[in-house]
Amino acid sequence: MSSAPRTLADVVAALDDLYPPSTAEGWDAVGLVAGDPHREVRQVMFAVDPVDAVVDEAIAWGADLLVTHHPLFLKPVTSVAATTFKGSVVHRLLAAGCGLHVAHTNADSAPRGVADALADLVGIADRRPLVAHVDDTTRGIGRVGTFERPTTLGELARRVADVLPDTAQGVRVSGDLDAEVTTAAVVGGSGDSLFDAVRAAAVDVYVTADLRHHPASELRERAAFEAGRDTPAGSGRPFLVDVAHFASEWPWLAYAATDLVDRLGDGTVTTRVSTLVTDPWTTRVASTGR
């Protein structure tokens, strides 16, 4: 006897168990954005961004629900008319019978969330949250731990480039490529606001995204100053490995797709991960050296 079809309310409840909305940052906007809780859900697509190309992919596949990491509406709006690009997303999804759900900073901090997925790919073991939630040692922003085997900064950067989606930015590195690294912190998404926590963790290298010039420069200058003038240039720690924002968060999608099916437990829902690269940067032009 086959199981009864799942409703959108059932799927949202499972997602909220995996990524409790109460663990999202106060400024965030997570949860169900659009959709009828009573509708049946058989196919769920996961993506980083709720952009037009992802909507096309979800509709073409026949998704009943699109789950994205980034919110469509992070700030309050007064209209979802199809005359706006965000309103058009809502109208197109609903016309195709597809809902929209967001798991953002609540998915960043969860076990097997964004941080754990990135840490697994980078090869970090014995890990803990970089900034833990109060009274919860398993949830929190970022992860800190040790590499499964010692490596160099250059080897780590190449590994990161190999395991993450290809983007125009690629991987940027600050530090001595030949220096050995044994400990690391990782944060999916924009990470330079957490530099103080990274320094307090006393790790060799920090892997994150969206690093801005001034915070990164000051971190590296401070590292060099505290290492002392007799230390070789570029060897002050922590080193930095900076990737594209989209690329740092994409690995979580596979975890989310698997964990939703496992949480529902009855085989009634099929999941799929979008393979579209939705990083907004499309081309990198190398400097001529002048």
C-alpha positions as a Markdown table, in Angstrom:
| # | Residue | x | y | z |
|---|---|---|---|---|
| 1 | Met | 0.0 | 0.0 | 0.0 |
| 2 | Ser | 1.5 | 3.3 | -1.1 |
| 3 | Ser | 1.8 | 6.3 | 1.3 |
| 4 | Ala | -0.5 | 9.2 | 0.9 |
| 5 | Pro | 0.9 | 12.2 | -1.0 |
| 6 | Arg | 2.7 | 14.8 | 1.1 |
| 7 | Thr | 1.3 | 18.3 | 1.4 |
| 8 | Leu | 3.3 | 21.5 | 1.3 |
| 9 | Ala | 2.6 | 21.9 | 5.0 |
| 10 | Asp | 4.2 | 18.5 | 5.6 |
| 11 | Val | 7.3 | 19.4 | 3.6 |
| 12 | Val | 7.6 | 22.8 | 5.3 |
| 13 | Ala | 7.3 | 21.1 | 8.7 |
| 14 | Ala | 10.2 | 18.8 | 7.8 |
| 15 | Leu | 12.3 | 21.7 | 6.6 |
| 16 | Asp | 11.6 | 23.6 | 9.8 |
| 17 | Asp | 12.7 | 20.6 | 11.8 |
| 18 | Leu | 16.0 | 20.5 | 9.8 |
| 19 | Tyr | 16.5 | 24.3 | 9.9 |
| 20 | Pro | 14.5 | 25.8 | 12.7 |
| 21 | Pro | 13.3 | 29.4 | 11.8 |
| 22 | Ser | 14.1 | 30.4 | 15.4 |
| 23 | Thr | 17.8 | 29.9 | 14.7 |
| 24 | Ala | 17.8 | 32.5 | 11.9 |
| 25 | Glu | 19.4 | 35.9 | 12.5 |
| 26 | Gly | 17.0 | 38.6 | 13.6 |
| 27 | Trp | 17.3 | 40.5 | 10.3 |
| 28 | Asp | 16.7 | 37.5 | 8.1 |
| 29 | Ala | 13.5 | 36.5 | 6.2 |
| 30 | Val | 13.1 | 32.7 | 6.2 |
| 31 | Gly | 10.2 | 30.3 | 5.8 |
| 32 | Leu | 7.4 | 29.8 | 3.3 |
| 33 | Val | 7.3 | 32.7 | 0.8 |
| 34 | Ala | 4.5 | 31.5 | -1.5 |
| 35 | Gly | 2.3 | 28.5 | -1.8 |
| 36 | Asp | -0.8 | 26.8 | -0.6 |
| 37 | Pro | -0.1 | 24.6 | 2.5 |
| 38 | His | -2.8 | 22.1 | 1.3 |
| 39 | Arg | -1.3 | 21.4 | -2.1 |
| 40 | Glu | 0.4 | 18.1 | -2.8 |
| 41 | Val | 4.1 | 18.1 | -3.1 |
| 42 | Arg | 5.9 | 15.4 | -5.0 |
| 43 | Gln | 9.0 | 17.2 | -6.4 |
| 44 | Val | 11.2 | 19.7 | -4.6 |
| 45 | Met | 14.1 | 21.6 | -6.2 |
| 46 | Phe | 16.9 | 23.2 | -4.2 |
| 47 | Ala | 18.9 | 26.2 | -5.4 |
| 48 | Val | 21.0 | 29.0 | -4.0 |
| 49 | Asp | 19.2 | 31.9 | -5.6 |
| 50 | Pro | 15.5 | 32.6 | -6.5 |
| 51 | Val | 16.4 | 34.1 | -9.8 |
| 52 | Asp | 14.6 | 33.9 | -13.2 |
| 53 | Ala | 16.8 | 31.1 | -14.6 |
| 54 | Val | 16.2 | 28.9 | -11.6 |
| 55 | Val | 12.5 | 29.5 | -11.8 |
| 56 | Asp | 12.7 | 28.3 | -15.5 |
| 57 | Glu | 14.5 | 25.2 | -14.4 |
| 58 | Ala | 12.1 | 24.4 | -11.6 |
| 59 | Ile | 9.0 | 24.9 | -13.8 |
| 60 | Ala | 10.5 | 22.8 | -16.6 |
| 61 | Trp | 11.2 | 20.0 | -14.2 |
| 62 | Gly | 7.7 | 20.1 | -12.8 |
| 63 | Ala | 8.7 | 21.1 | -9.2 |
| 64 | Asp | 5.9 | 21.6 | -6.7 |
| 65 | Leu | 8.3 | 23.5 | -4.4 |
| 66 | Leu | 11.4 | 25.5 | -4.9 |
| 67 | Val | 13.7 | 25.8 | -1.8 |
| 68 | Thr | 16.3 | 28.5 | -2.0 |
| 69 | His | 19.0 | 29.6 | 0.3 |
| 70 | His | 18.8 | 33.3 | -0.4 |
| 71 | Pro | 15.5 | 35.1 | 0.4 |
| 72 | Leu | 13.5 | 36.6 | -2.4 |
| 73 | Phe | 12.2 | 39.4 | -0.1 |
| 74 | Leu | 14.8 | 40.4 | 2.5 |
| 75 | Lys | 13.2 | 43.8 | 3.0 |
| 76 | Pro | 9.5 | 44.6 | 3.4 |
| 77 | Val | 7.6 | 45.2 | 0.2 |
| 78 | Thr | 4.1 | 46.7 | -0.5 |
| 79 | Ser | 3.4 | 44.8 | -3.7 |
| 80 | Val | 4.1 | 41.5 | -5.4 |
| 81 | Ala | 2.7 | 42.6 | -8.7 |
| 82 | Ala | 4.1 | 40.9 | -11.8 |
| 83 | Thr | 5.3 | 44.3 | -13.0 |
| 84 | Thr | 8.4 | 43.9 | -10.8 |
| 85 | Phe | 11.1 | 41.3 | -11.3 |
| 86 | Lys | 10.5 | 39.8 | -7.8 |
| 87 | Gly | 6.8 | 39.9 | -8.2 |
| 88 | Ser | 7.1 | 38.1 | -11.5 |
| 89 | Val | 9.0 | 35.3 | -9.8 |
| 90 | Val | 6.1 | 34.8 | -7.4 |
| 91 | His | 3.5 | 34.9 | -10.2 |
| 92 | Arg | 5.4 | 32.5 | -12.4 |
| 93 | Leu | 5.9 | 30.0 | -9.7 |
| 94 | Leu | 2.3 | 30.0 | -8.5 |
| 95 | Ala | 0.9 | 29.9 | -12.0 |
| 96 | Ala | 3.0 | 26.7 | -12.4 |
| 97 | Gly | 1.8 | 25.3 | -9.1 |
| 98 | Cys | 5.2 | 25.7 | -7.4 |
| 99 | Gly | 5.7 | 27.1 | -4.0 |
| 100 | Leu | 8.8 | 29.0 | -2.7 |
| 101 | His | 10.5 | 28.4 | 0.7 |
| 102 | Val | 13.7 | 30.0 | 2.1 |
| 103 | Ala | 16.2 | 28.5 | 4.5 |
| 104 | His | 19.0 | 31.1 | 4.9 |
| 105 | Thr | 20.9 | 31.8 | 8.2 |
| 106 | Asn | 18.9 | 29.0 | 9.8 |
| 107 | Ala | 20.5 | 26.7 | 7.3 |
| 108 | Asp | 23.9 | 28.3 | 7.7 |
| 109 | Ser | 24.1 | 27.2 | 11.4 |
| 110 | Ala | 22.3 | 23.8 | 11.3 |
| 111 | Pro | 24.1 | 20.5 | 11.6 |
| 112 | Arg | 24.7 | 19.3 | 8.0 |
| 113 | Gly | 23.9 | 22.9 | 7.0 |
| 114 | Val | 25.9 | 25.3 | 4.8 |
| 115 | Ala | 28.9 | 25.4 | 7.2 |
| 116 | Asp | 29.2 | 21.7 | 7.6 |
| 117 | Ala | 28.8 | 21.0 | 3.9 |
| 118 | Leu | 31.7 | 23.4 | 3.1 |
| 119 | Ala | 33.8 | 22.0 | 5.9 |
| 120 | Asp | 33.3 | 18.5 | 4.6 |
| 121 | Leu | 34.5 | 19.5 | 1.1 |
| 122 | Val | 37.5 | 21.3 | 2.5 |
| 123 | Gly | 38.4 | 18.3 | 4.6 |
| 124 | Ile | 38.0 | 19.7 | 8.2 |
| 125 | Ala | 37.4 | 17.2 | 11.0 |
| 126 | Asp | 37.0 | 17.5 | 14.8 |
| 127 | Arg | 35.0 | 20.6 | 14.3 |
| 128 | Arg | 32.8 | 23.0 | 16.3 |
| 129 | Pro | 30.9 | 26.2 | 15.4 |
| 130 | Leu | 33.0 | 29.3 | 15.0 |
| 131 | Val | 30.3 | 31.3 | 16.8 |
| 132 | Ala | 28.0 | 28.9 | 18.6 |
| 133 | His | 24.4 | 29.6 | 19.5 |
| 134 | Val | 23.7 | 30.1 | 23.2 |
| 135 | Asp | 23.3 | 26.7 | 24.9 |
| 136 | Asp | 23.8 | 24.8 | 21.7 |
| 137 | Thr | 27.2 | 23.4 | 20.8 |
| 138 | Thr | 26.1 | 21.9 | 17.5 |
| 139 | Arg | 24.5 | 25.0 | 15.9 |
| 140 | Gly | 26.2 | 28.2 | 15.1 |
| 141 | Ile | 27.8 | 30.2 | 12.3 |
| 142 | Gly | 30.9 | 28.7 | 10.6 |
| 143 | Arg | 33.0 | 25.8 | 11.6 |
| 144 | Val | 36.5 | 25.5 | 13.1 |
| 145 | Gly | 38.6 | 22.3 | 13.1 |
| 146 | Thr | 41.7 | 20.5 | 11.9 |
| 147 | Phe | 42.5 | 19.1 | 8.5 |
| 148 | Glu | 42.3 | 15.4 | 8.1 |
| 149 | Arg | 45.9 | 15.6 | 7.1 |
| 150 | Pro | 48.4 | 18.5 | 7.1 |
| 151 | Thr | 48.6 | 20.4 | 3.9 |
| 152 | Thr | 50.0 | 23.6 | 2.5 |
| 153 | Leu | 48.1 | 26.8 | 1.7 |
| 154 | Gly | 48.6 | 26.3 | -2.0 |
| 155 | Glu | 47.4 | 22.7 | -1.9 |
| 156 | Leu | 44.3 | 23.8 | 0.1 |
| 157 | Ala | 43.5 | 26.5 | -2.4 |
| 158 | Arg | 43.8 | 24.0 | -5.3 |
| 159 | Arg | 41.5 | 21.6 | -3.5 |
| 160 | Val | 38.9 | 24.3 | -2.9 |
| 161 | Ala | 39.0 | 25.3 | -6.5 |
| 162 | Asp | 38.5 | 21.6 | -7.5 |
| 163 | Val | 35.6 | 20.9 | -5.2 |
| 164 | Leu | 33.5 | 24.1 | -5.6 |
| 165 | Pro | 31.5 | 25.1 | -8.7 |
| 166 | Asp | 33.5 | 27.0 | -11.3 |
| 167 | Thr | 33.0 | 30.8 | -11.1 |
| 168 | Ala | 34.5 | 33.8 | -12.9 |
| 169 | Gln | 36.2 | 34.8 | -9.6 |
| 170 | Gly | 37.8 | 31.5 | -8.9 |
| 171 | Val | 39.8 | 31.3 | -5.7 |
| 172 | Arg | 41.8 | 34.2 | -4.2 |
| 173 | Val | 44.5 | 33.5 | -1.7 |
| 174 | Ser | 46.5 | 35.7 | 0.8 |
| 175 | Gly | 49.6 | 34.1 | 2.3 |
| 176 | Asp | 52.6 | 32.0 | 1.7 |
| 177 | Leu | 51.5 | 29.2 | -0.6 |
| 178 | Asp | 54.2 | 26.8 | 0.7 |
| 179 | Ala | 53.2 | 27.3 | 4.4 |
| 180 | Glu | 51.8 | 24.3 | 6.2 |
| 181 | Val | 48.3 | 24.6 | 7.5 |
| 182 | Thr | 46.7 | 22.2 | 10.0 |
| 183 | Thr | 43.7 | 24.2 | 11.4 |
| 184 | Ala | 41.0 | 26.1 | 9.6 |
| 185 | Ala | 37.8 | 28.1 | 10.0 |
| 186 | Val | 35.1 | 28.1 | 7.2 |
| 187 | Val | 32.1 | 30.3 | 6.7 |
| 188 | Gly | 29.7 | 30.0 | 3.8 |
| 189 | Gly | 28.7 | 33.4 | 2.3 |
| 190 | Ser | 30.1 | 36.8 | 3.4 |
| 191 | Gly | 32.7 | 36.2 | 6.1 |
| 192 | Asp | 34.7 | 39.3 | 6.9 |
| 193 | Ser | 32.4 | 40.4 | 9.7 |
| 194 | Leu | 33.7 | 37.4 | 11.7 |
| 195 | Phe | 37.4 | 38.2 | 11.6 |
| 196 | Asp | 37.5 | 38.7 | 15.3 |
| 197 | Ala | 36.1 | 35.2 | 15.9 |
| 198 | Val | 38.6 | 33.8 | 13.4 |
| 199 | Arg | 41.5 | 35.4 | 15.2 |
| 200 | Ala | 40.2 | 34.2 | 18.6 |
| 201 | Ala | 40.1 | 30.6 | 17.2 |
| 202 | Ala | 43.8 | 30.9 | 16.3 |
| 203 | Val | 43.5 | 29.0 | 13.1 |
| 204 | Asp | 46.0 | 28.8 | 10.3 |
| 205 | Val | 43.6 | 29.6 | 7.5 |
| 206 | Tyr | 40.1 | 31.1 | 6.9 |
| 207 | Val | 38.0 | 29.9 | 4.0 |
| 208 | Thr | 35.0 | 32.1 | 3.2 |
| 209 | Ala | 33.6 | 34.5 | 0.5 |
| 210 | Asp | 33.0 | 38.1 | -0.3 |
| 211 | Leu | 36.1 | 39.4 | 1.4 |
| 212 | Arg | 36.4 | 43.2 | 1.1 |
| 213 | His | 39.7 | 45.1 | 0.6 |
| 214 | His | 40.0 | 47.0 | 3.8 |
| 215 | Pro | 39.0 | 44.3 | 6.3 |
| 216 | Ala | 41.2 | 41.7 | 4.6 |
| 217 | Ser | 44.1 | 44.1 | 4.3 |
| 218 | Glu | 43.9 | 45.0 | 8.0 |
| 219 | Leu | 43.7 | 41.4 | 9.1 |
| 220 | Arg | 46.8 | 40.4 | 7.1 |
| 221 | Glu | 48.7 | 43.5 | 8.2 |
| 222 | Arg | 47.9 | 42.7 | 11.8 |
| 223 | Ala | 49.0 | 39.1 | 11.3 |
| 224 | Ala | 52.3 | 40.2 | 9.9 |
| 225 | Phe | 52.9 | 42.7 | 12.7 |
| 226 | Glu | 52.2 | 40.2 | 15.4 |
| 227 | Ala | 54.3 | 37.6 | 13.7 |
| 228 | Gly | 57.3 | 39.9 | 14.0 |
| 229 | Arg | 59.7 | 41.5 | 11.5 |
| 230 | Asp | 61.9 | 38.4 | 11.4 |
| 231 | Thr | 59.1 | 36.3 | 10.1 |
| 232 | Pro | 59.1 | 35.7 | 6.3 |
| 233 | Ala | 56.7 | 37.9 | 4.4 |
| 234 | Gly | 53.2 | 36.5 | 3.9 |
| 235 | Ser | 53.6 | 33.9 | 6.7 |
| 236 | Gly | 51.5 | 35.6 | 9.4 |
| 237 | Arg | 48.3 | 33.8 | 10.3 |
| 238 | Pro | 45.5 | 33.4 | 9.6 |
| 239 | Phe | 45.9 | 33.1 | 5.8 |
| 240 | Leu | 42.8 | 33.8 | 3.7 |
| 241 | Val | 41.1 | 31.8 | 1.0 |
| 242 | Asp | 38.3 | 33.7 | -0.7 |
| 243 | Val | 35.8 | 32.2 | -3.0 |
| 244 | Ala | 32.6 | 33.3 | -4.7 |
| 245 | His | 29.6 | 33.7 | -2.4 |
| 246 | Phe | 27.5 | 31.4 | -4.5 |
| 247 | Ala | 30.2 | 28.7 | -4.7 |
| 248 | Ser | 30.6 | 28.6 | -0.9 |
| 249 | Glu | 26.9 | 27.9 | -0.3 |
| 250 | Trp | 26.1 | 25.6 | -3.2 |
| 251 | Pro | 27.5 | 22.4 | -1.5 |
| 252 | Trp | 24.7 | 22.5 | 1.1 |
| 253 | Leu | 22.0 | 21.9 | -1.5 |
| 254 | Ala | 22.9 | 18.2 | -1.9 |
| 255 | Tyr | 22.8 | 17.7 | 1.9 |
| 256 | Ala | 19.4 | 19.5 | 2.1 |
| 257 | Ala | 18.0 | 17.4 | -0.8 |
| 258 | Thr | 19.0 | 14.2 | 0.9 |
| 259 | Asp | 18.0 | 15.1 | 4.4 |
| 260 | Leu | 14.5 | 16.2 | 3.4 |
| 261 | Val | 13.9 | 12.8 | 1.8 |
| 262 | Asp | 15.2 | 11.1 | 4.9 |
| 263 | Arg | 13.2 | 13.2 | 7.2 |
| 264 | Leu | 10.0 | 12.6 | 5.4 |
| 265 | Gly | 10.9 | 8.9 | 5.3 |
| 266 | Asp | 8.2 | 7.5 | 3.0 |
| 267 | Gly | 9.6 | 8.0 | -0.5 |
| 268 | Thr | 6.7 | 10.2 | -1.6 |
| 269 | Val | 8.9 | 13.2 | -2.4 |
| 270 | Thr | 11.7 | 13.4 | -5.1 |
| 271 | Thr | 14.3 | 16.1 | -4.8 |
| 272 | Arg | 16.7 | 17.7 | -7.2 |
| 273 | Val | 19.6 | 20.1 | -6.9 |
| 274 | Ser | 19.9 | 23.0 | -9.4 |
| 275 | Thr | 23.3 | 22.9 | -11.2 |
| 276 | Leu | 22.9 | 26.4 | -12.6 |
| 277 | Val | 25.7 | 28.8 | -11.6 |
| 278 | Thr | 23.8 | 31.9 | -10.4 |
| 279 | Asp | 26.9 | 33.8 | -9.3 |
| 280 | Pro | 26.2 | 37.3 | -10.7 |
| 281 | Trp | 29.8 | 37.7 | -12.1 |
| 282 | Thr | 30.1 | 36.2 | -15.6 |
| 283 | Thr | 33.6 | 37.0 | -16.8 |
| 284 | Arg | 37.1 | 37.7 | -15.4 |
| 285 | Val | 39.6 | 39.7 | -17.5 |
| 286 | Ala | 43.2 | 39.3 | -16.4 |
| 287 | Ser | 45.3 | 42.4 | -15.9 |
| 288 | Thr | 47.7 | 43.3 | -18.7 |
| 289 | Gly | 50.3 | 44.1 | -16.1 |
| 290 | Arg | 50.7 | 47.8 | -16.8 |
